[in-house]
Amino acid sequence: MNKLRIASLGGLAAAALAVSLPMLPAQAQSSVIPRGYGGPPQVTRQGPGAGHPMSMSADPLSLQVAGQLAAARAATAKYATNLAKAKSDGYMIITKMMPNMGIHYLNPHIAGFNITKPQILVYEHTTSGFQLGALEWVFPKMPTSPPLPNATFGSFPAACHYADGTFIPDQNSSTCAKKAPSGAKFTFWHPDLITMHVWVWYPNPAGLFSGTNPLVAPFNKG
């Protein structure tokens, strides 16, 4: 049995799963667009003789977030409706459908925070197939500063994971059963984790960084 731990999962790669626990303290998000992002650009009319009749300006924070989200979308577009591609690139199932969240797939070879390389892809199983909803990054402890402006975080307790997406909370890796009740083989264990969801591929009225999404409810049966 190949018992992978956090160290062998690239240092961070573990089941940073959707956050079923309360959000940890951070700035609240009340809409899909984070604060300071997505508002209309300011229009400044120039006086007579100016080189241009008007100029467009935007808050630096808006531009920063917009650029990062655009980079995340561009990097993961190949997975948006192609779960097979995600699997071929190393993402493996780590949870079954979690209500108002999704089915989580982890790439154990990705470490640290890179906006173009999420450790977790969160899929919704729709009538037409699998649709990527959120990207997720995991951390062994709370980041000293948010990797994305105004990000909020969740947490996931230590757990044993199995090949069919079954997971069983357990603070001790040595007590993980070799098989899940379903008979699926044990794959890895991880300690307590901090998680960060970003709903890049599916609208979320609960907030860009919310762990749950009320619009996912129709897919809760998996």
C-alpha positions as CSV (number, residue, x, y, z in Angstrom):
1,M,0.0,0.0,0.0
2,N,1.5,3.3,-1.1
3,K,0.7,5.6,1.8
4,L,1.3,9.1,0.5
5,R,1.6,11.9,3.0
6,I,1.8,15.6,2.6
7,A,5.5,15.7,2.2
8,S,5.3,13.2,-0.7
9,L,2.3,15.1,-2.2
10,G,4.5,18.1,-3.1
11,G,4.4,19.6,0.4
12,L,0.9,20.8,0.2
13,A,-1.1,18.6,-2.1
14,A,-3.7,17.1,0.0
15,A,-7.4,17.1,0.0
16,A,-8.0,20.7,0.5
17,L,-11.5,20.1,0.0
18,A,-14.5,22.3,-0.2
19,V,-15.1,23.9,3.0
20,S,-17.9,22.4,5.0
21,L,-16.7,24.2,8.1
22,P,-17.4,27.9,8.9
23,M,-15.3,30.4,7.1
24,L,-12.3,31.6,9.0
25,P,-11.9,35.3,9.8
26,A,-11.3,37.3,6.7
27,Q,-13.1,40.0,4.8
28,A,-16.6,38.9,3.9
29,Q,-17.7,38.5,0.3
30,S,-21.3,39.5,-0.5
31,S,-21.2,39.0,-4.3
32,V,-19.4,37.1,-7.0
33,I,-17.1,40.0,-7.6
34,P,-14.5,40.7,-4.9
35,R,-14.4,44.1,-3.4
36,G,-12.5,46.5,-5.6
37,Y,-12.9,44.4,-8.7
38,G,-15.4,44.5,-11.6
39,G,-16.7,48.0,-11.2
40,P,-16.9,50.2,-14.3
41,P,-13.7,52.0,-15.2
42,Q,-13.5,55.7,-14.4
43,V,-13.9,58.0,-17.3
44,T,-12.0,61.3,-17.2
45,R,-12.9,63.9,-19.8
46,Q,-10.0,66.0,-20.9
47,G,-10.2,69.7,-21.6
48,P,-9.8,71.4,-24.9
49,G,-6.3,70.8,-26.4
50,A,-5.8,67.5,-24.6
51,G,-4.2,64.8,-26.6
52,H,-7.1,62.4,-26.1
53,P,-10.8,63.2,-25.6
54,M,-11.0,60.9,-22.6
55,S,-8.9,58.4,-20.7
56,M,-9.8,55.2,-18.9
57,S,-8.4,54.4,-15.4
58,A,-9.0,51.6,-13.0
59,D,-8.1,50.8,-9.4
60,P,-4.7,49.0,-9.3
61,L,-6.4,46.3,-7.1
62,S,-9.1,45.8,-9.7
63,L,-6.5,45.3,-12.4
64,Q,-4.5,42.9,-10.2
65,V,-7.4,40.7,-9.4
66,A,-8.7,40.8,-13.0
67,G,-5.3,39.8,-14.3
68,Q,-4.9,36.9,-11.9
69,L,-8.4,35.5,-12.5
70,A,-7.8,35.8,-16.3
71,A,-4.6,33.9,-15.9
72,A,-6.3,31.2,-13.8
73,R,-9.1,30.8,-16.5
74,A,-6.6,30.7,-19.3
75,A,-4.5,28.0,-17.6
76,T,-7.5,25.8,-16.7
77,A,-9.7,26.3,-19.8
78,K,-8.5,22.9,-21.1
79,Y,-10.2,21.3,-18.1
80,A,-13.5,23.4,-18.1
81,T,-15.6,20.6,-19.7
82,N,-13.0,17.9,-20.0
83,L,-12.5,15.8,-16.9
84,A,-10.6,13.2,-18.9
85,K,-8.0,15.8,-19.7
86,A,-7.7,16.7,-16.0
87,K,-7.2,13.0,-15.1
88,S,-4.6,12.5,-17.8
89,D,-2.7,15.5,-16.4
90,G,-2.5,13.9,-12.9
91,Y,-5.7,15.0,-11.1
92,M,-7.3,12.2,-9.1
93,I,-10.6,12.0,-7.3
94,I,-10.4,12.8,-3.5
95,T,-14.1,13.4,-2.7
96,K,-17.4,12.3,-4.0
97,M,-20.0,15.1,-4.5
98,M,-20.0,17.4,-1.5
99,P,-23.4,19.3,-1.2
100,N,-23.3,22.8,-2.7
101,M,-19.6,22.3,-3.5
102,G,-18.7,19.6,-6.0
103,I,-16.5,16.6,-6.7
104,H,-12.9,17.3,-5.9
105,Y,-9.8,16.2,-7.9
106,L,-6.3,16.7,-6.6
107,N,-3.0,16.8,-8.5
108,P,-0.5,15.5,-5.9
109,H,2.5,16.9,-7.9
110,I,1.6,20.6,-7.4
111,A,3.0,22.5,-4.5
112,G,2.7,26.0,-3.2
113,F,0.5,28.8,-4.6
114,N,0.6,29.4,-8.4
115,I,-2.4,31.1,-9.9
116,T,-2.0,29.0,-13.1
117,K,-1.7,25.7,-11.2
118,P,-4.5,24.9,-8.7
119,Q,-4.0,21.9,-6.6
120,I,-7.7,21.1,-6.7
121,L,-10.3,21.2,-9.5
122,V,-13.9,21.2,-8.3
123,Y,-16.3,19.7,-10.8
124,E,-20.1,19.7,-11.0
125,H,-21.8,16.7,-12.6
126,T,-24.4,18.2,-14.9
127,T,-26.9,16.6,-17.3
128,S,-24.5,17.3,-20.1
129,G,-21.4,16.0,-18.4
130,F,-18.8,17.4,-16.0
131,Q,-18.4,21.2,-15.6
132,L,-15.5,22.8,-13.8
133,G,-16.8,25.1,-11.1
134,A,-14.1,26.2,-8.7
135,L,-10.4,26.1,-8.4
136,E,-8.8,25.4,-5.0
137,W,-5.5,25.9,-3.3
138,V,-4.4,24.4,0.0
139,F,-2.0,25.5,2.7
140,P,-0.6,23.7,5.8
141,K,-1.3,26.9,7.8
142,M,-3.1,30.2,7.4
143,P,-1.2,32.4,5.0
144,T,0.3,35.5,6.5
145,S,-1.2,37.5,3.6
146,P,-4.0,36.4,1.2
147,P,-2.6,35.1,-2.1
148,L,-5.4,36.9,-3.8
149,P,-6.8,40.3,-2.6
150,N,-9.7,40.0,-0.1
151,A,-9.5,36.2,-0.2
152,T,-11.3,34.2,2.5
153,F,-10.3,30.8,3.7
154,G,-11.9,27.6,5.0
155,S,-10.4,24.5,6.7
156,F,-10.5,20.8,6.3
157,P,-9.7,18.3,9.1
158,A,-7.1,15.6,8.8
159,A,-8.4,12.6,6.9
160,C,-7.7,9.3,5.2
161,H,-8.6,9.2,1.5
162,Y,-9.6,6.3,-0.7
163,A,-9.6,5.6,-4.5
164,D,-13.3,6.1,-5.0
165,G,-13.4,9.5,-3.4
166,T,-14.4,8.3,0.1
167,F,-12.6,10.1,2.9
168,I,-12.7,9.5,6.6
169,P,-11.6,12.1,9.2
170,D,-8.7,10.8,11.2
171,Q,-6.0,12.8,13.1
172,N,-3.6,9.9,12.9
173,S,-2.3,8.4,9.6
174,S,-1.3,5.1,11.2
175,T,-5.0,4.4,12.0
176,C,-6.2,4.7,8.4
177,A,-8.0,1.6,7.3
178,K,-6.5,-0.2,4.3
179,K,-9.9,0.0,2.6
180,A,-12.9,2.2,2.9
181,P,-16.3,0.7,3.8
182,S,-17.0,0.7,0.0
183,G,-13.9,-1.6,-0.5
184,A,-11.9,1.2,-2.2
185,K,-8.1,1.1,-1.6
186,F,-6.5,3.6,0.7
187,T,-4.5,6.3,-1.2
188,F,-3.2,8.9,1.2
189,W,-3.6,10.8,4.5
190,H,-3.2,14.5,5.2
191,P,-3.2,16.6,8.4
192,D,-5.4,19.7,9.1
193,L,-5.4,22.1,6.1
194,I,-6.4,25.6,5.2
195,T,-8.3,25.9,1.9
196,M,-9.0,28.7,-0.6
197,H,-11.8,28.3,-3.2
198,V,-12.0,30.5,-6.2
199,W,-15.2,30.2,-8.2
200,V,-13.6,31.0,-11.6
201,W,-15.8,28.8,-13.7
202,Y,-19.2,29.0,-12.2
203,P,-21.1,32.1,-10.8
204,N,-21.5,32.1,-7.1
205,P,-23.9,34.6,-5.4
206,A,-22.3,33.6,-2.0
207,G,-19.0,35.1,-3.1
208,L,-16.0,34.4,-5.3
209,F,-14.1,32.8,-2.3
210,S,-17.0,31.1,-0.6
211,G,-16.6,27.4,0.1
212,T,-20.2,26.6,-0.9
213,N,-22.3,27.7,-3.8
214,P,-26.2,27.7,-3.7
215,L,-26.3,27.4,-7.5
216,V,-24.7,24.0,-7.3
217,A,-27.7,22.5,-5.4
218,P,-29.3,20.9,-8.5
219,F,-26.1,18.8,-8.9
220,N,-26.0,17.6,-5.3
221,K,-27.0,14.0,-6.2
222,G,-23.8,13.7,-8.2
